[in-house]
Amino acid sequence: MFMISLLLIVLILVWLWPLLWYSAVQGHVECVLSCSRVECDIGEQLTVQFVIRNRGLAPLPFVLVHIRLPEQLSANATEPCSEMFLKTSIWFKSQAKAIFHVYGFQRGPCTISDVSIMGHEGFGLMTRPLTSVVSSVHLAVRPERITFQKYKYASMLHGDYRSNRLLVPDETWFRGIRPYAYGDPVKYIDWRATAHLGHLAVREFFSTIERQALIILNAQVCEPYWLRTDKRSFESFVKEIVALTNFLQSLRFDVWFSTNSAVLGRKHPHYPVKLRQTGDIRSILAHAQPFVTCSLEALFETLLRLVDVQTKHIFLFSEWESDKQKSLIEQLTRKGLRIEIIDQKEVQNP
């Protein structure tokens, strides 16, 4: 009889021990993720620190940490690997630190937040989640650099011509031909173009010292603009914009950038930004997403209000425009704006 009672007591204790242990540790485990950087390049290594704090009076004999990485990151430098595991044990009123390395794999913003922490009392009788509160790490992977070989500034539109002078340096480039407007100097009338077009046409010039360009990324692919997105063309445009920006800045252009896509950290991404350094465009596009925040015509209205677009050559990366938007672009072109539309076909087949 005594042995049966002892056996029952042991069974009750074995049954109660996991419950008592879990009630003692529940709510006393904290997890903190931290990273020393917020941006990285594709293939670049990032160091992420993981800290588990046990603030309770019961030890944690077995802790299993399962980390699921977003698609922009990988645990392997050469191939996709989205899962990482960590096993450890923590004494009461103590903490455990772990450092692991991740690598940039795809362009775009991402968050390391999908972390599950499981544990048991040491015998494996009952495995339970220890905490669901994990501090997130927000990162962004910058787009890769590609060599610019597909476009030449304004040459495709107007055939720019520059004449060299021995004594006086030439400070103007021939921009192109546009219809005559009231007040234009008579000396700028191009009579040959006038005879060819059937109406008065004047020559335009721009300074070679203060050359400016405006790059626009249009993420709209349908009407209404919020209905769907095209991630494939968006990513292709991102690479080309980086290459074009580097090319223009190497020629000492003042480059501005604007987009109607969502950019994390920017309340008004359609507001134009002046790119002062070479890496500014890659930093902005690292946080860009193919979600449309406004239509293309609303983007142009903002640019016309905030920027002197008459002094800039406009590169419009756009896969789709509605009839209304095409008409607006044609009207702006007739008014003298230099708009060059680059679509997905030109990107793939220069």
C-alpha positions as CSV (number, residue, x, y, z in Angstrom):
1,M,0.0,0.0,0.0
2,F,2.9,2.3,0.9
3,M,4.5,1.7,-2.5
4,I,1.3,2.4,-4.4
5,S,0.9,5.7,-2.5
6,L,4.5,6.6,-3.1
7,L,4.1,5.9,-6.8
8,L,1.0,8.0,-7.0
9,I,2.8,10.9,-5.3
10,V,5.6,10.6,-7.7
11,L,3.2,10.6,-10.7
12,I,1.4,13.6,-9.3
13,L,4.7,15.5,-8.9
14,V,5.8,14.5,-12.4
15,W,2.5,15.8,-13.7
16,L,2.5,19.0,-11.6
17,W,6.2,19.9,-12.1
18,P,6.0,21.1,-15.7
19,L,2.9,23.2,-14.8
20,L,4.5,24.7,-11.7
21,W,7.7,25.4,-13.7
22,Y,5.8,27.1,-16.5
23,S,3.8,29.2,-14.2
24,A,7.0,30.3,-12.5
25,V,8.8,31.4,-15.8
26,Q,5.8,32.7,-17.6
27,G,6.0,36.5,-18.0
28,H,9.6,36.6,-16.8
29,V,11.4,36.0,-20.0
30,E,12.4,38.9,-22.2
31,C,14.1,38.9,-25.6
32,V,16.0,41.7,-27.3
33,L,17.3,41.8,-30.9
34,S,19.8,44.5,-31.9
35,C,22.0,45.3,-34.9
36,S,24.7,47.8,-35.3
37,R,23.6,48.9,-38.8
38,V,20.4,49.7,-40.6
39,E,21.5,49.2,-44.2
40,C,23.7,46.8,-46.1
41,D,24.6,45.7,-49.6
42,I,23.7,42.5,-51.3
43,G,26.1,39.8,-50.0
44,E,27.3,42.0,-47.2
45,Q,27.5,40.5,-43.7
46,L,25.5,41.9,-40.8
47,T,26.0,41.0,-37.1
48,V,22.8,40.6,-35.1
49,Q,22.9,40.2,-31.4
50,F,20.2,38.1,-29.6
51,V,19.7,38.5,-25.8
52,I,17.4,36.3,-23.6
53,R,16.8,37.6,-20.1
54,N,15.4,35.4,-17.4
55,R,14.0,37.6,-14.6
56,G,12.2,34.8,-12.7
57,L,13.4,32.6,-9.9
58,A,13.1,29.4,-11.9
59,P,15.9,28.3,-14.2
60,L,15.5,27.6,-17.9
61,P,17.2,24.2,-18.5
62,F,16.4,24.1,-22.2
63,V,15.6,26.9,-24.6
64,L,15.2,26.6,-28.3
65,V,15.2,29.8,-30.4
66,H,13.9,29.6,-34.0
67,I,14.5,32.6,-36.2
68,R,12.8,33.0,-39.6
69,L,14.5,35.6,-41.8
70,P,12.7,37.7,-44.4
71,E,13.4,37.1,-48.0
72,Q,15.7,40.1,-48.2
73,L,18.2,38.3,-45.8
74,S,19.9,34.9,-45.7
75,A,21.9,32.9,-43.2
76,N,24.2,31.9,-46.1
77,A,26.2,34.3,-48.2
78,T,25.7,32.4,-51.5
79,E,22.2,30.8,-51.3
80,P,18.9,31.5,-49.7
81,C,18.6,30.2,-46.1
82,S,15.8,31.7,-44.1
83,E,15.9,29.7,-40.9
84,M,18.3,29.7,-37.9
85,F,18.2,27.7,-34.7
86,L,19.8,28.3,-31.3
87,K,19.8,26.0,-28.2
88,T,20.9,27.3,-24.8
89,S,20.1,27.2,-21.1
90,I,19.7,30.1,-18.7
91,W,20.1,30.2,-14.9
92,F,17.6,32.2,-12.8
93,K,18.1,36.0,-12.7
94,S,20.5,35.7,-15.6
95,Q,20.7,36.2,-19.3
96,A,22.2,34.5,-22.4
97,K,23.7,36.4,-25.4
98,A,24.2,35.0,-28.9
99,I,25.7,36.6,-32.0
100,F,24.7,35.4,-35.4
101,H,25.5,36.6,-38.9
102,V,23.1,37.3,-41.7
103,Y,23.7,38.5,-45.3
104,G,21.9,40.8,-47.7
105,F,20.2,38.7,-50.3
106,Q,17.5,40.8,-52.0
107,R,16.9,44.6,-52.3
108,G,14.3,46.1,-50.1
109,P,13.3,46.9,-46.5
110,C,12.8,44.1,-44.0
111,T,12.2,43.3,-40.4
112,I,13.6,40.5,-38.3
113,S,10.6,39.8,-36.0
114,D,9.5,36.2,-36.7
115,V,11.2,34.7,-33.6
116,S,9.8,31.8,-31.6
117,I,11.3,30.8,-28.2
118,M,10.3,27.4,-26.8
119,G,11.5,25.7,-23.6
120,H,10.8,22.9,-21.2
121,E,11.6,22.1,-17.6
122,G,14.6,19.9,-18.3
123,F,12.9,16.5,-18.9
124,G,11.1,17.3,-22.0
125,L,7.7,16.5,-20.5
126,M,6.0,19.7,-21.7
127,T,7.4,22.2,-24.3
128,R,5.8,25.6,-24.2
129,P,6.4,29.0,-25.7
130,L,8.3,31.1,-23.2
131,T,7.7,34.6,-24.6
132,S,6.0,36.2,-27.6
133,V,7.4,39.7,-27.1
134,V,10.5,40.2,-29.2
135,S,12.0,43.5,-30.2
136,S,12.2,43.9,-33.9
137,V,15.2,44.8,-36.0
138,H,14.5,47.0,-39.1
139,L,17.0,46.7,-41.9
140,A,17.2,47.6,-45.6
141,V,19.2,46.0,-48.3
142,R,20.5,48.5,-50.9
143,P,20.2,47.7,-54.6
144,E,23.2,46.3,-56.4
145,R,25.4,48.4,-58.6
146,I,25.4,47.8,-62.4
147,T,27.4,49.4,-65.1
148,F,25.5,52.2,-67.0
149,Q,25.6,51.4,-70.7
150,K,22.0,51.9,-71.9
151,Y,21.3,55.6,-72.0
152,K,23.1,58.7,-72.9
153,Y,21.9,62.0,-71.5
154,A,19.5,63.7,-73.8
155,S,21.3,62.4,-76.9
156,M,18.4,60.1,-77.8
157,L,15.9,63.0,-77.7
158,H,17.6,65.9,-79.4
159,G,21.0,65.0,-80.6
160,D,23.0,67.3,-78.3
161,Y,25.8,69.1,-79.9
162,R,28.7,70.9,-78.2
163,S,31.2,73.1,-80.0
164,N,34.7,73.6,-78.5
165,R,36.2,77.1,-78.4
166,L,39.9,77.7,-77.9
167,L,39.7,81.1,-76.1
168,V,36.2,81.2,-74.6
169,P,34.9,78.0,-73.0
170,D,31.5,76.9,-74.3
171,E,28.9,77.1,-71.4
172,T,25.9,76.0,-73.3
173,W,24.7,72.8,-74.9
174,F,22.1,72.6,-77.6
175,R,19.0,71.3,-76.0
176,G,16.6,70.9,-78.9
177,I,13.8,72.5,-80.9
178,R,10.4,73.6,-79.5
179,P,7.5,75.6,-80.9
180,Y,7.9,79.4,-80.8
181,A,6.3,81.2,-77.8
182,Y,5.5,84.9,-77.4
183,G,8.5,86.7,-76.1
184,D,11.2,84.4,-77.5
185,P,14.2,86.2,-79.0
186,V,14.1,86.3,-82.8
187,K,17.8,85.3,-83.0
188,Y,16.9,81.9,-81.6
189,I,14.4,81.0,-84.3
190,D,15.6,78.0,-86.3
191,W,14.4,78.8,-89.8
192,R,15.4,75.4,-91.2
193,A,13.3,73.7,-88.6
194,T,10.5,76.2,-89.1
195,A,10.4,75.4,-92.9
196,H,10.4,71.6,-92.1
197,L,7.7,71.7,-89.4
198,G,5.4,74.4,-90.9
199,H,5.4,76.6,-87.9
200,L,7.9,78.8,-86.0
201,A,10.4,76.8,-84.0
202,V,13.2,78.1,-81.7
203,R,16.4,76.6,-80.5
204,E,16.9,75.8,-76.8
205,F,20.1,75.6,-74.8
206,F,21.1,74.7,-71.3
207,S,24.2,75.4,-69.3
208,T,27.0,72.9,-69.2
209,I,28.1,74.3,-65.8
210,E,24.8,73.9,-64.0
211,R,23.3,70.8,-65.5
212,Q,20.4,69.3,-63.7
213,A,18.4,66.1,-64.1
214,L,15.2,64.8,-62.4
215,I,14.7,61.1,-62.2
216,I,11.1,59.9,-61.6
217,L,10.1,56.3,-60.7
218,N,6.5,55.6,-61.5
219,A,5.2,52.5,-59.7
220,Q,1.6,52.8,-61.1
221,V,0.7,50.0,-63.4
222,C,-3.1,50.3,-63.6
223,E,-6.1,52.5,-62.9
224,P,-7.0,53.1,-60.1
225,Y,-3.4,53.3,-59.0
226,W,-3.8,51.3,-55.7
227,L,-5.3,48.2,-57.4
228,R,-2.2,46.2,-58.1
229,T,1.6,46.4,-58.4
230,D,4.4,45.0,-60.6
231,K,7.3,44.0,-58.5
232,R,9.4,42.6,-61.4
233,S,9.4,45.8,-63.4
234,F,9.9,47.8,-60.2
235,E,13.0,46.0,-59.3
236,S,14.4,46.3,-62.8
237,F,13.8,50.0,-62.8
238,V,15.5,50.4,-59.4
239,K,18.8,48.9,-60.8
240,E,18.7,51.2,-63.8
241,I,18.0,54.3,-61.7
242,V,21.1,53.6,-59.6
243,A,23.2,53.2,-62.7
244,L,21.8,56.3,-64.4
245,T,22.2,58.4,-61.2
246,N,25.9,57.4,-60.8
247,F,26.5,58.1,-64.5
248,L,24.9,61.6,-64.3
249,Q,26.7,62.4,-61.0
250,S,30.0,61.4,-62.6
251,L,29.3,64.1,-65.2
252,R,28.7,66.6,-62.3
253,F,25.0,66.8,-62.8
254,D,22.7,68.0,-60.0
255,V,20.4,65.0,-59.7
256,W,16.9,65.1,-58.1
257,F,14.7,62.1,-57.5
258,S,11.0,61.6,-56.9
259,T,8.7,58.6,-56.9
260,N,5.1,57.7,-56.2
261,S,6.1,54.4,-54.6
262,A,6.1,53.9,-50.8
263,V,9.4,54.6,-49.1
264,L,9.7,53.6,-45.5
265,G,10.8,56.5,-43.3
266,R,9.5,59.2,-45.7
267,K,6.1,60.6,-45.1
268,H,5.9,62.2,-48.6
269,P,8.0,60.1,-50.9
270,H,6.7,62.0,-54.0
271,Y,8.4,65.2,-52.8
272,P,11.6,65.6,-54.8
273,V,14.9,65.0,-53.1
274,K,18.3,66.4,-54.2
275,L,20.9,63.6,-54.3
276,R,24.0,65.3,-52.8
277,Q,26.2,62.2,-52.5
278,T,26.7,59.2,-54.7
279,G,25.2,56.7,-52.3
280,D,22.0,58.7,-51.5
281,I,19.9,57.1,-54.3
282,R,20.9,53.6,-53.2
283,S,19.9,54.4,-49.6
284,I,16.5,55.8,-50.7
285,L,15.8,52.9,-53.0
286,A,16.8,50.4,-50.2
287,H,13.6,51.5,-48.4
288,A,11.4,51.7,-51.5
289,Q,8.5,49.3,-52.0
290,P,6.4,48.7,-55.1
291,F,3.2,50.1,-53.5
292,V,1.8,53.2,-55.1
293,T,1.0,56.2,-52.9
294,C,-0.4,58.5,-55.6
295,S,-1.1,58.6,-59.3
296,L,1.4,59.8,-61.9
297,E,-0.6,63.0,-62.6
298,A,-0.6,63.8,-58.9
299,L,3.1,63.3,-58.8
300,F,3.6,65.7,-61.7
301,E,1.4,68.3,-60.0
302,T,3.6,68.1,-57.0
303,L,6.8,68.4,-59.0
304,L,5.5,71.4,-61.0
305,R,4.7,73.1,-57.7
306,L,7.9,72.4,-55.8
307,V,10.6,72.2,-58.4
308,D,11.8,74.3,-61.4
309,V,11.3,71.5,-63.9
310,Q,12.0,73.8,-66.8
311,T,15.8,73.7,-66.0
312,K,15.9,69.9,-65.7
313,H,16.0,67.0,-68.0
314,I,13.4,64.5,-66.8
315,F,13.9,60.8,-66.9
316,L,10.6,59.0,-66.3
317,F,10.9,55.3,-65.5
318,S,7.4,54.0,-66.2
319,E,5.9,50.7,-67.3
320,W,2.3,52.0,-67.8
321,E,0.5,55.3,-68.4
322,S,-3.2,55.9,-68.8
323,D,-4.5,58.0,-71.7
324,K,-4.9,60.9,-69.4
325,Q,-1.4,60.7,-68.2
326,K,0.0,60.3,-71.8
327,S,-2.0,63.5,-72.7
328,L,-0.5,65.3,-69.7
329,I,3.1,64.3,-70.6
330,E,2.5,65.4,-74.2
331,Q,1.2,68.8,-73.0
332,L,4.2,69.3,-70.7
333,T,6.5,68.3,-73.6
334,R,4.9,71.0,-75.8
335,K,5.5,73.5,-73.1
336,G,9.2,72.9,-73.3
337,L,9.8,70.2,-70.6
338,R,12.3,67.6,-71.6
339,I,10.7,64.2,-70.6
340,E,12.3,61.0,-71.6
341,I,10.2,57.9,-70.9
342,I,12.0,54.7,-70.2
343,D,9.9,51.5,-70.0
344,Q,10.6,47.9,-69.4
345,K,11.3,47.1,-73.1
346,E,14.0,49.8,-73.3
347,V,15.6,48.5,-70.1
348,Q,15.7,44.9,-71.4
349,N,16.6,45.8,-75.0
350,P,18.6,49.0,-75.1
